[in-house]
């Protein structure tokens, strides 16, 4: 179904006629108003204030309109200003949606106008009165007034007014179903817009052509023209124009979504409706507020949300009835009928559809006629009144048969191609002129250019030779610097390695031998002190055992210090060695070790040592405190990370209640030192898992 929306909003007819230049600042106008005492100057200053406020502040605009009307009323010398103010008041009520008061003011203006011809006032009257007819749904009346306004503009040879009235006339014709004749008017409007370089008028033509495509149900093509028009209007100064174009784009997204059964387009439609509604609320543009509400209600209808749609449409009705807004009334009555029909509430649906029928038939728009006939046919079929259902179905068929004729599609396609071709030809002519001028300039410069080229080539060869020579020197110098840095780095690494080896030898030869001597001395003391107390013997045994553990740790440290890197294979071997010792100490515990890592993977010496210490700590805890019978150690690799798990079937503990001892805290501290992670998972009577994650060294 065709949306009034698309149509009405797009032309922005009403604001075409109030495109007065707002060059004077409001503050200076107010200042001027205070300082002047002459009535005619006061009136003209207030008219400028009205123009400046009209699209920004409706309350201030209305205040000054009333002031001008009172100031100029019954003053023959200011009659022209009085009529202008009355016409402005009529426009003001169109924007507010109060069509009855608007018509009252147009009648007041005509009573003063009809006996004294003045082009400016006559064209303004016919143009704006046509807008009122259009919004009231009287498209014949609108066309009649637009045609009269156009005749006056052509007679006076005023191009800007001709362009405005051509666009308005084309819109009214297309809405009356005279699309082919409308295209001819569009062609004149587009040619004139290009001649005047009027992008705003061109945007209106794009809107109107989009409307014709919409009537033909070529929604994607209509969307293309509406989007082009929107881009043009965004660069303009009228927020009303932008609000109208946003509304048109929203309608097309809704239609495309319905046509293609794709709900993603509904979200886009809702977004554009909301943008348009926000602007309309900001500038208090009552008509567009109503249109956007009905648009959102139509979205609810196609989304099969009839109750929501009905609620929105009913909220619109009071304002539309009050303003005698047949445009909004016909779409509202029609869609209330459609949604009640969906809810199978046939009597209420019939009531609304029959209220919509005379308004739609009076407007005589083919698409809307087809839509109301279609729904009445469905309604009476549901009510088993098949004679009526058939009558309306036949009316629908007759209209849609005309709508599907190819002549219009062919004509508009030819029109579009011809327009683009003419535009392209003009561009080609301009380009040819530019090319000829460039060729002439090139010929005059050729000789100088040849001399310049030879000079540049010779200088280029010289500079290139010098550059290559300097580049070679720089490369040689850089190689020498790199070589020196590499040698210095190797020397530094060798010195560090020598220091590590020296320290490890000192630890092994001095501290290691001293610790071995201590163990031997303690064992001798135990032998000599056969008669000593059991307590003393236990202490000596503990000291001997502690010293032995210290020797093992010292050996592990020396193992790490002797290497700049520790391979996974070295770590694996060290873990196996530790497990063998553990087996000898606790024969009741079974060990299982899994290894699934590339043997070429490496750790830094610090990382390897810390990981090994944490594994030791975890195994010792499982043996000493958990009383585990089985301990499983697994090493695996994922995305350059090493993952190590130590799982036992011991006593376990509750992480929420137990206090973590030094052993577990040490694990976390060691892993944090090497940017690793440790996770502890334990359940009472089930067991404990210690999971370590650490990154390998990058391969060189």
Steps between C-alpha positions, in 0.01 A plus 500: 500500500621846415588714794374847512805554687735456217307730296408776717812541693727482212391806316536725790268716304418708792853602570588564140305821520668629815857482381569858604859588569575504870800724482418745778575388849204476737668708768568792267141481370363521854728791574383676185138433598550675833666806351251573221167672546377494139220249448608382155858437620373318808280279283778416251744424788247267664441323168877431484487368857211271399706361213799439728290335770268298274712183479657537844255631759129470420386687813715805421391485136131498598554790742644727230235392245228613740687825563529578127133414437386737778746770391397502131131415524272762338798706382474536119862606462614175670246269333772301319681432829168403661425246223852360530451455874163327446657264246780428745240425766333255260836327444557490875173307551591255220817413687304460824251277317199726564363512144172668591672809643744496211211514250336782695815710461533420128140618452579824688804555276297434180233746607767772495684364195231432242450860392865610490747290300848467648719222361691428819186465712297319233770237437550455873127460551448244220819307585434473872125448463588208271709357782203519735282313248774243460526431874123481527502229233337714234755434224280646227476826693875491561570446128265785407674748734852388403412540132373857559815587693716356220314699234568822692870414545534423127322823408734702723799287383620428854706181475531422871122506549445301180730230633320479834154480342615247237609265778176551691287448191689182407440360847127567493472345152686185603279463804194523280637207298620720212853367520585525130393864479681560830825379341479767232467766770792346689715526190435876482569536873831311481621703199413823678660384829824421316489835323456681833744264677226444760588179683198529733257498208693213342458310825124552480495365147688192620239463774215520252657251260549272799129537566416382149723196545326438831160505328638240258614294802861538384602561860874452465511750213285741701739461795793591274334832405388572856855446632640731230247765603589451870871560434418823317273621780753422772722764340219754517372710789145366540455240772144453377630386161729253675217368721280442194774318309583280800132408514498403129811282539343328803190417297702336225694282744166388643361417154818314393494299823137409441561420132805281563378360834824620662459643850845664499353777285239570771774597745640747246151638442442547872837676533414751225146555636651580840756742352223680311278507809782645713549788256122555469465516881793742524354744247138430607398388150159347582433348158821301488449389861168344396652344188783337696260363758290344224822371339604328825146362525530361146821327608309339786238388247748327269676350802166340586454705818139613439428604860803728512409646159142567608620676816724736298237571232239582762741746665530681166125524427402792731761738353416394143124546555552835670711627208269344238815327370362266234849381405562360848137400553479283191822310579397467867147376431629260234765348726274480802270294279792284382617428856153428638457264203815319609349464848180360339298784653301537181235755600753756629721432197203565269420826679854640452537378140170659403611829664822485295319416172345842410815693599720270289262502203485881513880521492486261202845352548514161319725325753291602799179410316637154424601453864160591650316285241729206576435519874125548458495194274683295768266634769180405319643161407556439874142612567372259230358795301650374177313737264657805665834321523494436126401859418794645692736232367404598143563868576840409642582289194402777255722756674801269541470399135558865407782532751688207343503648149852521365461834317576707807795282598642532151442875494662563837794276406541695175469824696767393749736379226444815296560722803822321588610502134437874465688562822788285380509677164524838673785368711675366187469840326652672803778240514574546127537873546731442790704248299540744207622770735740256659632384161566861396682569823702179458611596150626839624695331774640208299829662404572620851399162632745315269788725608399459861480122463852475354635723776322293764630176347863622505469633853318182596788284372751707696295496816426129458872423477575703810205344679607144413854572616379641833252217535780244451710676765206505741436129444866417564503713813176340621644151442805591706280638780278188494805274505647686798166481684474126428858438622434709811181305569677166455780612733247611761313168472828307528599698809160436657526129419852486645376671818212252527736208455746644755223559756357151441848345543554696823162387628572141406863485616477712814148510639414153368809340651442688829140376518622145428755539782220616735293188416804279562575675831138460615504131413826462705336683792208260481745207505709643786192593703351153514390557856353843428133563546248416227408868477857599418530221242178615334630856481826380345304290252284801409806719452657233279181466297461880464861534391447223244196682361707816483762318293231381258359852469848636450557252219171606339606865522838418347317311223299811420795738524707300255247575226370823345195298393337185632336270249175319571691175462741610780204585723337167421817311588534696826140425596552128427812500720309665784214249466745207520631640830145548623414138413790379716375712789131399473450164338124508569442785249467437126622760251396560140657760272371612158704706256359653177723796408742579218844421643645811334289731720700695760466703818732763643716360782294693762169376356624139479628509857178651644280253311709210627480630860121534480472141365719381790285690750177359357628139507635541856162637616319203341732256680532672841155649560253347257598135564453442125521150351521620140667810360474592132728760339429616143681752280325634187526790254236742361572812291859543626387447862609210720232350725604273789250314719575314826193300602473281813223290654579607855296654779434830324369809677235775476650810337237724666587398855863383503789742559760466224838412650846617405536227238202608293584870548855433382360335186296811417796728573738298279254494210431874527877565474504341154162640381345157539171389651418238761152362559411286803193276476419278798203314644497321838539118473543525122841655444688805383618635164777759466499651149791714377503712183812674371618634165793347306787710375442620143681297238791683338 
